[in-house]
Amino acid sequence: MKYTVTRACRAVLAVPRRLEECLTEVQRRPDRGDISITTVIIWVAAVTGALLIAGTIAVVIAKYNGNLSGI
């Protein structure tokens, strides 16, 4: 608790410095590698498909669990 004010002041002073560094980086290198919407759609579809397949396998195993125990 003793150094809370000191840490808070240090953090407040660091924010503008970090913002200035970020703005300088953007001006120096305008291509930041933003992800296109197509990439996001492909990733969402892939994850959704994987979850559907995993869910289907889980349902089938749960349904036939008694029959599969003798294998």
CHARMM internal coordinates of N, CA and C (Angstrom, degrees):
IC EDIT
DIST 1 N 1 CA 1.4480
DIST 1 CA 1 C 1.5235
ANGL 1 N 1 CA 1 C 110.89
DIST 1 C 2 N 1.3250
ANGL 1 CA 1 C 2 N 115.40
DIHE 1 N 1 CA 1 C 2 N -22.47
DIST 2 N 2 CA 1.4546
ANGL 1 C 2 N 2 CA 120.47
DIHE 1 CA 1 C 2 N 2 CA -175.08
DIST 2 CA 2 C 1.5289
ANGL 2 N 2 CA 2 C 111.88
DIHE 1 C 2 N 2 CA 2 C -65.76
DIST 2 C 3 N 1.3301
ANGL 2 CA 2 C 3 N 116.55
DIHE 2 N 2 CA 2 C 3 N -37.01
DIST 3 N 3 CA 1.4607
ANGL 2 C 3 N 3 CA 119.70
DIHE 2 CA 2 C 3 N 3 CA -174.70
DIST 3 CA 3 C 1.5225
ANGL 3 N 3 CA 3 C 113.16
DIHE 2 C 3 N 3 CA 3 C -106.01
DIST 3 C 4 N 1.3042
ANGL 3 CA 3 C 4 N 117.77
DIHE 3 N 3 CA 3 C 4 N 18.11
DIST 4 N 4 CA 1.4663
ANGL 3 C 4 N 4 CA 121.04
DIHE 3 CA 3 C 4 N 4 CA -177.15
DIST 4 CA 4 C 1.5185
ANGL 4 N 4 CA 4 C 111.60
DIHE 3 C 4 N 4 CA 4 C -63.03
DIST 4 C 5 N 1.2985
ANGL 4 CA 4 C 5 N 117.70
DIHE 4 N 4 CA 4 C 5 N -43.80
DIST 5 N 5 CA 1.4629
ANGL 4 C 5 N 5 CA 121.49
DIHE 4 CA 4 C 5 N 5 CA -179.01
DIST 5 CA 5 C 1.5263
ANGL 5 N 5 CA 5 C 109.73
DIHE 4 C 5 N 5 CA 5 C -66.31
DIST 5 C 6 N 1.3085
ANGL 5 CA 5 C 6 N 117.04
DIHE 5 N 5 CA 5 C 6 N -40.59
DIST 6 N 6 CA 1.4631
ANGL 5 C 6 N 6 CA 120.67
DIHE 5 CA 5 C 6 N 6 CA 179.18
DIST 6 CA 6 C 1.5178
ANGL 6 N 6 CA 6 C 110.71
DIHE 5 C 6 N 6 CA 6 C -63.01
DIST 6 C 7 N 1.3253
ANGL 6 CA 6 C 7 N 116.45
DIHE 6 N 6 CA 6 C 7 N -44.57
DIST 7 N 7 CA 1.4625
ANGL 6 C 7 N 7 CA 120.35
DIHE 6 CA 6 C 7 N 7 CA 179.17
DIST 7 CA 7 C 1.5276
ANGL 7 N 7 CA 7 C 111.08
DIHE 6 C 7 N 7 CA 7 C -65.38
DIST 7 C 8 N 1.3225
ANGL 7 CA 7 C 8 N 116.79
DIHE 7 N 7 CA 7 C 8 N -40.02
DIST 8 N 8 CA 1.4634
ANGL 7 C 8 N 8 CA 120.43
DIHE 7 CA 7 C 8 N 8 CA 179.37
DIST 8 CA 8 C 1.5300
ANGL 8 N 8 CA 8 C 110.58
DIHE 7 C 8 N 8 CA 8 C -63.81
DIST 8 C 9 N 1.3252
ANGL 8 CA 8 C 9 N 116.96
DIHE 8 N 8 CA 8 C 9 N -43.43
DIST 9 N 9 CA 1.4707
ANGL 8 C 9 N 9 CA 120.51
DIHE 8 CA 8 C 9 N 9 CA 178.36
DIST 9 CA 9 C 1.5223
ANGL 9 N 9 CA 9 C 110.74
DIHE 8 C 9 N 9 CA 9 C -63.97
DIST 9 C 10 N 1.3305
ANGL 9 CA 9 C 10 N 116.85
DIHE 9 N 9 CA 9 C 10 N -40.61
DIST 10 N 10 CA 1.4579
ANGL 9 C 10 N 10 CA 120.60
DIHE 9 CA 9 C 10 N 10 CA 178.51
DIST 10 CA 10 C 1.5260
ANGL 10 N 10 CA 10 C 110.79
DIHE 9 C 10 N 10 CA 10 C -62.77
DIST 10 C 11 N 1.3455
ANGL 10 CA 10 C 11 N 116.25
DIHE 10 N 10 CA 10 C 11 N -40.42
DIST 11 N 11 CA 1.4632
ANGL 10 C 11 N 11 CA 120.10
DIHE 10 CA 10 C 11 N 11 CA 179.32
DIST 11 CA 11 C 1.5231
ANGL 11 N 11 CA 11 C 111.19
DIHE 10 C 11 N 11 CA 11 C -67.26
DIST 11 C 12 N 1.3149
ANGL 11 CA 11 C 12 N 116.96
DIHE 11 N 11 CA 11 C 12 N -40.96
DIST 12 N 12 CA 1.4661
ANGL 11 C 12 N 12 CA 121.14
DIHE 11 CA 11 C 12 N 12 CA 179.69
DIST 12 CA 12 C 1.5203
ANGL 12 N 12 CA 12 C 110.20
DIHE 11 C 12 N 12 CA 12 C -64.80
DIST 12 C 13 N 1.3079
ANGL 12 CA 12 C 13 N 117.78
DIHE 12 N 12 CA 12 C 13 N -37.53
DIST 13 N 13 CA 1.4569
ANGL 12 C 13 N 13 CA 120.88
DIHE 12 CA 12 C 13 N 13 CA 179.00
DIST 13 CA 13 C 1.5306
ANGL 13 N 13 CA 13 C 111.83
DIHE 12 C 13 N 13 CA 13 C -74.83
DIST 13 C 14 N 1.3121
ANGL 13 CA 13 C 14 N 117.85
DIHE 13 N 13 CA 13 C 14 N -25.06
DIST 14 N 14 CA 1.4642
ANGL 13 C 14 N 14 CA 121.08
DIHE 13 CA 13 C 14 N 14 CA -178.38
DIST 14 CA 14 C 1.5244
ANGL 14 N 14 CA 14 C 111.87
DIHE 13 C 14 N 14 CA 14 C -78.25
DIST 14 C 15 N 1.3201
ANGL 14 CA 14 C 15 N 118.12
DIHE 14 N 14 CA 14 C 15 N -26.65
DIST 15 N 15 CA 1.4704
ANGL 14 C 15 N 15 CA 120.89
DIHE 14 CA 14 C 15 N 15 CA -176.95
DIST 15 CA 15 C 1.5255
ANGL 15 N 15 CA 15 C 112.45
DIHE 14 C 15 N 15 CA 15 C -62.12
DIST 15 C 16 N 1.3290
ANGL 15 CA 15 C 16 N 120.01
DIHE 15 N 15 CA 15 C 16 N -50.15
DIST 16 N 16 CA 1.4743
ANGL 15 C 16 N 16 CA 118.23
DIHE 15 CA 15 C 16 N 16 CA 179.00
DIST 16 CA 16 C 1.5315
ANGL 16 N 16 CA 16 C 112.60
DIHE 15 C 16 N 16 CA 16 C -63.83
DIST 16 C 17 N 1.3232
ANGL 16 CA 16 C 17 N 116.91
DIHE 16 N 16 CA 16 C 17 N -34.70
DIST 17 N 17 CA 1.4578
ANGL 16 C 17 N 17 CA 120.04
DIHE 16 CA 16 C 17 N 17 CA 178.75
DIST 17 CA 17 C 1.5267
ANGL 17 N 17 CA 17 C 110.31
DIHE 16 C 17 N 17 CA 17 C -64.75
DIST 17 C 18 N 1.3282
ANGL 17 CA 17 C 18 N 116.75
DIHE 17 N 17 CA 17 C 18 N -43.02
DIST 18 N 18 CA 1.4650
ANGL 17 C 18 N 18 CA 120.64
DIHE 17 CA 17 C 18 N 18 CA 178.88
DIST 18 CA 18 C 1.5285
ANGL 18 N 18 CA 18 C 110.65
DIHE 17 C 18 N 18 CA 18 C -66.99
DIST 18 C 19 N 1.3172
ANGL 18 CA 18 C 19 N 117.32
DIHE 18 N 18 CA 18 C 19 N -39.77
DIST 19 N 19 CA 1.4625
ANGL 18 C 19 N 19 CA 121.47
DIHE 18 CA 18 C 19 N 19 CA 177.92
DIST 19 CA 19 C 1.5238
ANGL 19 N 19 CA 19 C 110.56
DIHE 18 C 19 N 19 CA 19 C -61.88
DIST 19 C 20 N 1.3126
ANGL 19 CA 19 C 20 N 116.47
DIHE 19 N 19 CA 19 C 20 N -41.39
DIST 20 N 20 CA 1.4636
ANGL 19 C 20 N 20 CA 120.37
DIHE 19 CA 19 C 20 N 20 CA 178.40
DIST 20 CA 20 C 1.5291
ANGL 20 N 20 CA 20 C 110.73
DIHE 19 C 20 N 20 CA 20 C -64.69
DIST 20 C 21 N 1.3333
ANGL 20 CA 20 C 21 N 117.56
DIHE 20 N 20 CA 20 C 21 N -39.96
DIST 21 N 21 CA 1.4635
ANGL 20 C 21 N 21 CA 121.01
DIHE 20 CA 20 C 21 N 21 CA 177.03
DIST 21 CA 21 C 1.5267
ANGL 21 N 21 CA 21 C 110.66
DIHE 20 C 21 N 21 CA 21 C -62.40
DIST 21 C 22 N 1.3144
ANGL 21 CA 21 C 22 N 116.91
DIHE 21 N 21 CA 21 C 22 N -42.19
DIST 22 N 22 CA 1.4646
ANGL 21 C 22 N 22 CA 120.74
DIHE 21 CA 21 C 22 N 22 CA 179.86
DIST 22 CA 22 C 1.5282
ANGL 22 N 22 CA 22 C 111.30
DIHE 21 C 22 N 22 CA 22 C -64.92
DIST 22 C 23 N 1.3111
ANGL 22 CA 22 C 23 N 117.13
DIHE 22 N 22 CA 22 C 23 N -43.22
DIST 23 N 23 CA 1.4619
ANGL 22 C 23 N 23 CA 120.64
DIHE 22 CA 22 C 23 N 23 CA 179.25
DIST 23 CA 23 C 1.5274
ANGL 23 N 23 CA 23 C 110.95
DIHE 22 C 23 N 23 CA 23 C -64.75
DIST 23 C 24 N 1.3180
ANGL 23 CA 23 C 24 N 117.16
DIHE 23 N 23 CA 23 C 24 N -38.24
DIST 24 N 24 CA 1.4621
ANGL 23 C 24 N 24 CA 120.58
DIHE 23 CA 23 C 24 N 24 CA 177.18
DIST 24 CA 24 C 1.5290
ANGL 24 N 24 CA 24 C 110.00
DIHE 23 C 24 N 24 CA 24 C -64.35
DIST 24 C 25 N 1.3110
ANGL 24 CA 24 C 25 N 117.47
DIHE 24 N 24 CA 24 C 25 N -40.99
DIST 25 N 25 CA 1.4634
ANGL 24 C 25 N 25 CA 121.65
DIHE 24 CA 24 C 25 N 25 CA 178.70
DIST 25 CA 25 C 1.5265
ANGL 25 N 25 CA 25 C 111.04
DIHE 24 C 25 N 25 CA 25 C -64.33
DIST 25 C 26 N 1.3226
ANGL 25 CA 25 C 26 N 117.50
DIHE 25 N 25 CA 25 C 26 N -40.29
DIST 26 N 26 CA 1.4650
ANGL 25 C 26 N 26 CA 120.90
DIHE 25 CA 25 C 26 N 26 CA 178.73
DIST 26 CA 26 C 1.5179
ANGL 26 N 26 CA 26 C 110.67
DIHE 25 C 26 N 26 CA 26 C -64.96
DIST 26 C 27 N 1.3164
ANGL 26 CA 26 C 27 N 117.23
DIHE 26 N 26 CA 26 C 27 N -40.78
DIST 27 N 27 CA 1.4649
ANGL 26 C 27 N 27 CA 120.27
DIHE 26 CA 26 C 27 N 27 CA 178.55
DIST 27 CA 27 C 1.5235
ANGL 27 N 27 CA 27 C 111.27
DIHE 26 C 27 N 27 CA 27 C -68.15
DIST 27 C 28 N 1.3210
ANGL 27 CA 27 C 28 N 116.34
DIHE 27 N 27 CA 27 C 28 N -35.99
DIST 28 N 28 CA 1.4551
ANGL 27 C 28 N 28 CA 120.32
DIHE 27 CA 27 C 28 N 28 CA -178.60
DIST 28 CA 28 C 1.5230
ANGL 28 N 28 CA 28 C 111.72
DIHE 27 C 28 N 28 CA 28 C -74.04
DIST 28 C 29 N 1.3374
ANGL 28 CA 28 C 29 N 116.25
DIHE 28 N 28 CA 28 C 29 N -37.22
DIST 29 N 29 CA 1.4584
ANGL 28 C 29 N 29 CA 121.59
DIHE 28 CA 28 C 29 N 29 CA -175.82
DIST 29 CA 29 C 1.5282
ANGL 29 N 29 CA 29 C 108.89
DIHE 28 C 29 N 29 CA 29 C -135.18
DIST 29 C 30 N 1.3353
ANGL 29 CA 29 C 30 N 117.99
DIHE 29 N 29 CA 29 C 30 N 86.41
DIST 30 N 30 CA 1.4655
ANGL 29 C 30 N 30 CA 120.28
DIHE 29 CA 29 C 30 N 30 CA -174.05
DIST 30 CA 30 C 1.5284
ANGL 30 N 30 CA 30 C 114.03
DIHE 29 C 30 N 30 CA 30 C -66.95
DIST 30 C 31 N 1.3402
ANGL 30 CA 30 C 31 N 118.14
DIHE 30 N 30 CA 30 C 31 N -24.54
DIST 31 N 31 CA 1.4620
ANGL 30 C 31 N 31 CA 120.22
DIHE 30 CA 30 C 31 N 31 CA 178.43
DIST 31 CA 31 C 1.5222
ANGL 31 N 31 CA 31 C 108.10
DIHE 30 C 31 N 31 CA 31 C -83.68
DIST 31 C 32 N 1.3309
ANGL 31 CA 31 C 32 N 115.96
DIHE 31 N 31 CA 31 C 32 N 102.42
DIST 32 N 32 CA 1.4546
ANGL 31 C 32 N 32 CA 120.71
DIHE 31 CA 31 C 32 N 32 CA -176.51
DIST 32 CA 32 C 1.5136
ANGL 32 N 32 CA 32 C 112.73
DIHE 31 C 32 N 32 CA 32 C -92.59
DIST 32 C 33 N 1.3263
ANGL 32 CA 32 C 33 N 117.81
DIHE 32 N 32 CA 32 C 33 N 0.35
DIST 33 N 33 CA 1.4507
ANGL 32 C 33 N 33 CA 120.22
DIHE 32 CA 32 C 33 N 33 CA 179.65
DIST 33 CA 33 C 1.5177
ANGL 33 N 33 CA 33 C 113.14
DIHE 32 C 33 N 33 CA 33 C 75.65
DIST 33 C 34 N 1.3150
ANGL 33 CA 33 C 34 N 117.03
DIHE 33 N 33 CA 33 C 34 N 38.15
DIST 34 N 34 CA 1.4535
ANGL 33 C 34 N 34 CA 119.89
DIHE 33 CA 33 C 34 N 34 CA 178.95
DIST 34 CA 34 C 1.5242
ANGL 34 N 34 CA 34 C 110.45
DIHE 33 C 34 N 34 CA 34 C -63.18
DIST 34 C 35 N 1.3167
ANGL 34 CA 34 C 35 N 115.90
DIHE 34 N 34 CA 34 C 35 N 145.27
DIST 35 N 35 CA 1.4569
ANGL 34 C 35 N 35 CA 121.52
DIHE 34 CA 34 C 35 N 35 CA -179.73
DIST 35 CA 35 C 1.5274
ANGL 35 N 35 CA 35 C 108.75
DIHE 34 C 35 N 35 CA 35 C -83.31
DIST 35 C 36 N 1.3279
ANGL 35 CA 35 C 36 N 115.88
DIHE 35 N 35 CA 35 C 36 N 132.21
DIST 36 N 36 CA 1.4573
ANGL 35 C 36 N 36 CA 119.31
DIHE 35 CA 35 C 36 N 36 CA -179.93
DIST 36 CA 36 C 1.5263
ANGL 36 N 36 CA 36 C 110.17
DIHE 35 C 36 N 36 CA 36 C -77.62
DIST 36 C 37 N 1.3049
ANGL 36 CA 36 C 37 N 116.29
DIHE 36 N 36 CA 36 C 37 N 161.15
DIST 37 N 37 CA 1.4562
ANGL 36 C 37 N 37 CA 121.91
DIHE 36 CA 36 C 37 N 37 CA -178.56
DIST 37 CA 37 C 1.5278
ANGL 37 N 37 CA 37 C 110.48
DIHE 36 C 37 N 37 CA 37 C -65.70
DIST 37 C 38 N 1.3295
ANGL 37 CA 37 C 38 N 117.11
DIHE 37 N 37 CA 37 C 38 N -30.44
DIST 38 N 38 CA 1.4617
ANGL 37 C 38 N 38 CA 120.45
DIHE 37 CA 37 C 38 N 38 CA 178.48
DIST 38 CA 38 C 1.5246
ANGL 38 N 38 CA 38 C 110.71
DIHE 37 C 38 N 38 CA 38 C -63.77
DIST 38 C 39 N 1.3052
ANGL 38 CA 38 C 39 N 116.73
DIHE 38 N 38 CA 38 C 39 N -41.55
DIST 39 N 39 CA 1.4577
ANGL 38 C 39 N 39 CA 120.86
DIHE 38 CA 38 C 39 N 39 CA 178.78
DIST 39 CA 39 C 1.5241
ANGL 39 N 39 CA 39 C 110.63
DIHE 38 C 39 N 39 CA 39 C -63.25
DIST 39 C 40 N 1.3061
ANGL 39 CA 39 C 40 N 116.71
DIHE 39 N 39 CA 39 C 40 N -41.13
DIST 40 N 40 CA 1.4671
ANGL 39 C 40 N 40 CA 120.60
DIHE 39 CA 39 C 40 N 40 CA 179.00
DIST 40 CA 40 C 1.5206
ANGL 40 N 40 CA 40 C 110.15
DIHE 39 C 40 N 40 CA 40 C -63.97
DIST 40 C 41 N 1.3313
ANGL 40 CA 40 C 41 N 117.50
DIHE 40 N 40 CA 40 C 41 N -42.89
DIST 41 N 41 CA 1.4657
ANGL 40 C 41 N 41 CA 120.92
DIHE 40 CA 40 C 41 N 41 CA 179.82
DIST 41 CA 41 C 1.5218
ANGL 41 N 41 CA 41 C 110.18
DIHE 40 C 41 N 41 CA 41 C -62.87
DIST 41 C 42 N 1.3229
ANGL 41 CA 41 C 42 N 117.75
DIHE 41 N 41 CA 41 C 42 N -42.22
DIST 42 N 42 CA 1.4664
ANGL 41 C 42 N 42 CA 120.96
DIHE 41 CA 41 C 42 N 42 CA 179.77
DIST 42 CA 42 C 1.5230
ANGL 42 N 42 CA 42 C 110.92
DIHE 41 C 42 N 42 CA 42 C -63.95
DIST 42 C 43 N 1.3183
ANGL 42 CA 42 C 43 N 117.53
DIHE 42 N 42 CA 42 C 43 N -43.19
DIST 43 N 43 CA 1.4618
ANGL 42 C 43 N 43 CA 120.55
DIHE 42 CA 42 C 43 N 43 CA 179.18
DIST 43 CA 43 C 1.5264
ANGL 43 N 43 CA 43 C 111.94
DIHE 42 C 43 N 43 CA 43 C -64.46
DIST 43 C 44 N 1.3187
ANGL 43 CA 43 C 44 N 116.65
DIHE 43 N 43 CA 43 C 44 N -42.32
DIST 44 N 44 CA 1.4734
ANGL 43 C 44 N 44 CA 119.99
DIHE 43 CA 43 C 44 N 44 CA 179.22
DIST 44 CA 44 C 1.5234
ANGL 44 N 44 CA 44 C 109.96
DIHE 43 C 44 N 44 CA 44 C -63.74
DIST 44 C 45 N 1.3285
ANGL 44 CA 44 C 45 N 117.47
DIHE 44 N 44 CA 44 C 45 N -41.74
DIST 45 N 45 CA 1.4623
ANGL 44 C 45 N 45 CA 120.56
DIHE 44 CA 44 C 45 N 45 CA 178.82
DIST 45 CA 45 C 1.5234
ANGL 45 N 45 CA 45 C 111.09
DIHE 44 C 45 N 45 CA 45 C -64.74
DIST 45 C 46 N 1.3133
ANGL 45 CA 45 C 46 N 117.57
DIHE 45 N 45 CA 45 C 46 N -40.74
DIST 46 N 46 CA 1.4613
ANGL 45 C 46 N 46 CA 120.84
DIHE 45 CA 45 C 46 N 46 CA -179.96
DIST 46 CA 46 C 1.5256
ANGL 46 N 46 CA 46 C 111.90
DIHE 45 C 46 N 46 CA 46 C -65.56
DIST 46 C 47 N 1.3174
ANGL 46 CA 46 C 47 N 116.63
DIHE 46 N 46 CA 46 C 47 N -43.47
DIST 47 N 47 CA 1.4670
ANGL 46 C 47 N 47 CA 120.13
DIHE 46 CA 46 C 47 N 47 CA 179.67
DIST 47 CA 47 C 1.5294
ANGL 47 N 47 CA 47 C 110.25
DIHE 46 C 47 N 47 CA 47 C -67.41
DIST 47 C 48 N 1.3252
ANGL 47 CA 47 C 48 N 116.86
DIHE 47 N 47 CA 47 C 48 N -40.93
DIST 48 N 48 CA 1.4625
ANGL 47 C 48 N 48 CA 120.38
DIHE 47 CA 47 C 48 N 48 CA 178.28
DIST 48 CA 48 C 1.5239
ANGL 48 N 48 CA 48 C 111.01
DIHE 47 C 48 N 48 CA 48 C -62.56
DIST 48 C 49 N 1.3201
ANGL 48 CA 48 C 49 N 116.70
DIHE 48 N 48 CA 48 C 49 N -44.07
DIST 49 N 49 CA 1.4602
ANGL 48 C 49 N 49 CA 120.36
DIHE 48 CA 48 C 49 N 49 CA 177.60
DIST 49 CA 49 C 1.5142
ANGL 49 N 49 CA 49 C 112.03
DIHE 48 C 49 N 49 CA 49 C -61.23
DIST 49 C 50 N 1.3207
ANGL 49 CA 49 C 50 N 117.09
DIHE 49 N 49 CA 49 C 50 N -42.98
DIST 50 N 50 CA 1.4640
ANGL 49 C 50 N 50 CA 120.53
DIHE 49 CA 49 C 50 N 50 CA 178.99
DIST 50 CA 50 C 1.5239
ANGL 50 N 50 CA 50 C 111.47
DIHE 49 C 50 N 50 CA 50 C -63.35
DIST 50 C 51 N 1.3295
ANGL 50 CA 50 C 51 N 116.51
DIHE 50 N 50 CA 50 C 51 N -40.69
DIST 51 N 51 CA 1.4671
ANGL 50 C 51 N 51 CA 119.68
DIHE 50 CA 50 C 51 N 51 CA 178.31
DIST 51 CA 51 C 1.5217
ANGL 51 N 51 CA 51 C 111.81
DIHE 50 C 51 N 51 CA 51 C -66.68
DIST 51 C 52 N 1.3245
ANGL 51 CA 51 C 52 N 117.00
DIHE 51 N 51 CA 51 C 52 N -38.29
DIST 52 N 52 CA 1.4683
ANGL 51 C 52 N 52 CA 120.08
DIHE 51 CA 51 C 52 N 52 CA 177.63
DIST 52 CA 52 C 1.5264
ANGL 52 N 52 CA 52 C 111.12
DIHE 51 C 52 N 52 CA 52 C -64.53
DIST 52 C 53 N 1.3169
ANGL 52 CA 52 C 53 N 117.01
DIHE 52 N 52 CA 52 C 53 N -42.27
DIST 53 N 53 CA 1.4594
ANGL 52 C 53 N 53 CA 120.19
DIHE 52 CA 52 C 53 N 53 CA 179.04
DIST 53 CA 53 C 1.5269
ANGL 53 N 53 CA 53 C 110.33
DIHE 52 C 53 N 53 CA 53 C -65.19
DIST 53 C 54 N 1.3136
ANGL 53 CA 53 C 54 N 117.12
DIHE 53 N 53 CA 53 C 54 N -44.89
DIST 54 N 54 CA 1.4630
ANGL 53 C 54 N 54 CA 120.50
DIHE 53 CA 53 C 54 N 54 CA 179.29
DIST 54 CA 54 C 1.5258
ANGL 54 N 54 CA 54 C 110.87
DIHE 53 C 54 N 54 CA 54 C -63.68
DIST 54 C 55 N 1.3207
ANGL 54 CA 54 C 55 N 117.51
DIHE 54 N 54 CA 54 C 55 N -39.99
DIST 55 N 55 CA 1.4607
ANGL 54 C 55 N 55 CA 120.87
DIHE 54 CA 54 C 55 N 55 CA 178.20
DIST 55 CA 55 C 1.5150
ANGL 55 N 55 CA 55 C 111.86
DIHE 54 C 55 N 55 CA 55 C -65.31
DIST 55 C 56 N 1.3221
ANGL 55 CA 55 C 56 N 117.10
DIHE 55 N 55 CA 55 C 56 N -40.61
DIST 56 N 56 CA 1.4615
ANGL 55 C 56 N 56 CA 121.01
DIHE 55 CA 55 C 56 N 56 CA 178.41
DIST 56 CA 56 C 1.5186
ANGL 56 N 56 CA 56 C 110.86
DIHE 55 C 56 N 56 CA 56 C -63.67
DIST 56 C 57 N 1.3236
ANGL 56 CA 56 C 57 N 116.84
DIHE 56 N 56 CA 56 C 57 N -43.53
DIST 57 N 57 CA 1.4590
ANGL 56 C 57 N 57 CA 120.36
DIHE 56 CA 56 C 57 N 57 CA 177.74
DIST 57 CA 57 C 1.5272
ANGL 57 N 57 CA 57 C 110.42
DIHE 56 C 57 N 57 CA 57 C -62.08
DIST 57 C 58 N 1.3207
ANGL 57 CA 57 C 58 N 117.31
DIHE 57 N 57 CA 57 C 58 N -42.13
DIST 58 N 58 CA 1.4703
ANGL 57 C 58 N 58 CA 121.01
DIHE 57 CA 57 C 58 N 58 CA 179.69
DIST 58 CA 58 C 1.5290
ANGL 58 N 58 CA 58 C 110.92
DIHE 57 C 58 N 58 CA 58 C -63.37
DIST 58 C 59 N 1.3238
ANGL 58 CA 58 C 59 N 117.22
DIHE 58 N 58 CA 58 C 59 N -41.01
DIST 59 N 59 CA 1.4694
ANGL 58 C 59 N 59 CA 120.63
DIHE 58 CA 58 C 59 N 59 CA 179.92
DIST 59 CA 59 C 1.5250
ANGL 59 N 59 CA 59 C 110.28
DIHE 58 C 59 N 59 CA 59 C -66.07
DIST 59 C 60 N 1.3165
ANGL 59 CA 59 C 60 N 117.58
DIHE 59 N 59 CA 59 C 60 N -43.79
DIST 60 N 60 CA 1.4673
ANGL 59 C 60 N 60 CA 120.88
DIHE 59 CA 59 C 60 N 60 CA -179.86
DIST 60 CA 60 C 1.5233
ANGL 60 N 60 CA 60 C 110.56
DIHE 59 C 60 N 60 CA 60 C -64.09
DIST 60 C 61 N 1.3200
ANGL 60 CA 60 C 61 N 117.20
DIHE 60 N 60 CA 60 C 61 N -43.00
DIST 61 N 61 CA 1.4638
ANGL 60 C 61 N 61 CA 120.03
DIHE 60 CA 60 C 61 N 61 CA 178.79
DIST 61 CA 61 C 1.5265
ANGL 61 N 61 CA 61 C 110.62
DIHE 60 C 61 N 61 CA 61 C -64.46
DIST 61 C 62 N 1.3338
ANGL 61 CA 61 C 62 N 117.13
DIHE 61 N 61 CA 61 C 62 N -41.80
DIST 62 N 62 CA 1.4660
ANGL 61 C 62 N 62 CA 119.75
DIHE 61 CA 61 C 62 N 62 CA 178.85
DIST 62 CA 62 C 1.5212
ANGL 62 N 62 CA 62 C 111.39
DIHE 61 C 62 N 62 CA 62 C -64.96
DIST 62 C 63 N 1.3228
ANGL 62 CA 62 C 63 N 117.54
DIHE 62 N 62 CA 62 C 63 N -37.17
DIST 63 N 63 CA 1.4628
ANGL 62 C 63 N 63 CA 121.06
DIHE 62 CA 62 C 63 N 63 CA -177.78
DIST 63 CA 63 C 1.5251
ANGL 63 N 63 CA 63 C 111.42
DIHE 62 C 63 N 63 CA 63 C -70.30
DIST 63 C 64 N 1.3107
ANGL 63 CA 63 C 64 N 116.64
DIHE 63 N 63 CA 63 C 64 N -42.48
DIST 64 N 64 CA 1.4620
ANGL 63 C 64 N 64 CA 120.80
DIHE 63 CA 63 C 64 N 64 CA -175.95
DIST 64 CA 64 C 1.5214
ANGL 64 N 64 CA 64 C 112.90
DIHE 63 C 64 N 64 CA 64 C -105.20
DIST 64 C 65 N 1.3215
ANGL 64 CA 64 C 65 N 117.14
DIHE 64 N 64 CA 64 C 65 N 25.35
DIST 65 N 65 CA 1.4573
ANGL 64 C 65 N 65 CA 121.18
DIHE 64 CA 64 C 65 N 65 CA -176.56
DIST 65 CA 65 C 1.5304
ANGL 65 N 65 CA 65 C 111.79
DIHE 64 C 65 N 65 CA 65 C -61.44
DIST 65 C 66 N 1.3187
ANGL 65 CA 65 C 66 N 117.22
DIHE 65 N 65 CA 65 C 66 N -41.20
DIST 66 N 66 CA 1.4701
ANGL 65 C 66 N 66 CA 120.43
DIHE 65 CA 65 C 66 N 66 CA 179.82
DIST 66 CA 66 C 1.5152
ANGL 66 N 66 CA 66 C 111.80
DIHE 65 C 66 N 66 CA 66 C -67.05
DIST 66 C 67 N 1.3156
ANGL 66 CA 66 C 67 N 117.34
DIHE 66 N 66 CA 66 C 67 N -37.47
DIST 67 N 67 CA 1.4577
ANGL 66 C 67 N 67 CA 120.82
DIHE 66 CA 66 C 67 N 67 CA -179.75
DIST 67 CA 67 C 1.5229
ANGL 67 N 67 CA 67 C 112.47
DIHE 66 C 67 N 67 CA 67 C -73.59
DIST 67 C 68 N 1.3252
ANGL 67 CA 67 C 68 N 116.61
DIHE 67 N 67 CA 67 C 68 N -28.39
DIST 68 N 68 CA 1.4533
ANGL 67 C 68 N 68 CA 120.91
DIHE 67 CA 67 C 68 N 68 CA -177.62
DIST 68 CA 68 C 1.5367
ANGL 68 N 68 CA 68 C 112.99
DIHE 67 C 68 N 68 CA 68 C -82.69
DIST 68 C 69 N 1.3230
ANGL 68 CA 68 C 69 N 117.75
DIHE 68 N 68 CA 68 C 69 N -13.52
DIST 69 N 69 CA 1.4512
ANGL 68 C 69 N 69 CA 120.02
DIHE 68 CA 68 C 69 N 69 CA -174.88
DIST 69 CA 69 C 1.5215
ANGL 69 N 69 CA 69 C 112.45
DIHE 68 C 69 N 69 CA 69 C -68.77
DIST 69 C 70 N 1.3270
ANGL 69 CA 69 C 70 N 118.46
DIHE 69 N 69 CA 69 C 70 N -22.16
DIST 70 N 70 CA 1.4586
ANGL 69 C 70 N 70 CA 120.11
DIHE 69 CA 69 C 70 N 70 CA -179.32
DIST 70 CA 70 C 1.5118
ANGL 70 N 70 CA 70 C 114.28
DIHE 69 C 70 N 70 CA 70 C -87.18
DIST 70 C 71 N 1.2994
ANGL 70 CA 70 C 71 N 117.77
DIHE 70 N 70 CA 70 C 71 N -0.66
DIST 71 N 71 CA 1.4767
ANGL 70 C 71 N 71 CA 121.21
DIHE 70 CA 70 C 71 N 71 CA -176.53
DIST 71 CA 71 C 1.5198
ANGL 71 N 71 CA 71 C 109.77
DIHE 70 C 71 N 71 CA 71 C -77.13
END
COOR INIT
IC SEED 1 N 1 CA 1 C
IC BUILD
